[in-house]
Amino acid sequence: MTAVPEGTRGGRGGPESGKIGGPSLFAGAVLMLSGPLSILMGVSGTAQDNVFSASSYTYQFDLAAWGWIHLVVGVGLVIAGLGVLTNRSWGRGAGVVTAGISLITQFMFVPYYPVWSISVMTLDLLIIFALTRFHGGTSGGR
């Protein structure tokens, strides 16, 4: 069987057509969900709210510092999500990097808000998986 580039087959959107595949669409949508939630978490932390309780922990930061960390990561997630959803060349790489950074920060944030952190870590892993799986332009791929 010969390999035919995705963009040349009728009715199927390849990378040139501006359409994105299912895994990329999922990753972009979850990035656009996780980003604003992280921003809201950051705002809550910087507002000196009583949402998070301080504990003795190796990665203990001031809660305002955690707020700023989540705020910056959230903005990065939104930008990466927009890049993935608009099929930009930098979007997939930025999505993997920002989801990885989010994964690390959520791991360090587990003692403050464990159920939420573990849930977001799961989403981050799914984003990384969806963006790093094979996306070949031939019919012999997945």
Salt bridges, closest charged atoms under 4 A:
GLU6 OE2 - ARG9 NH2 2.24
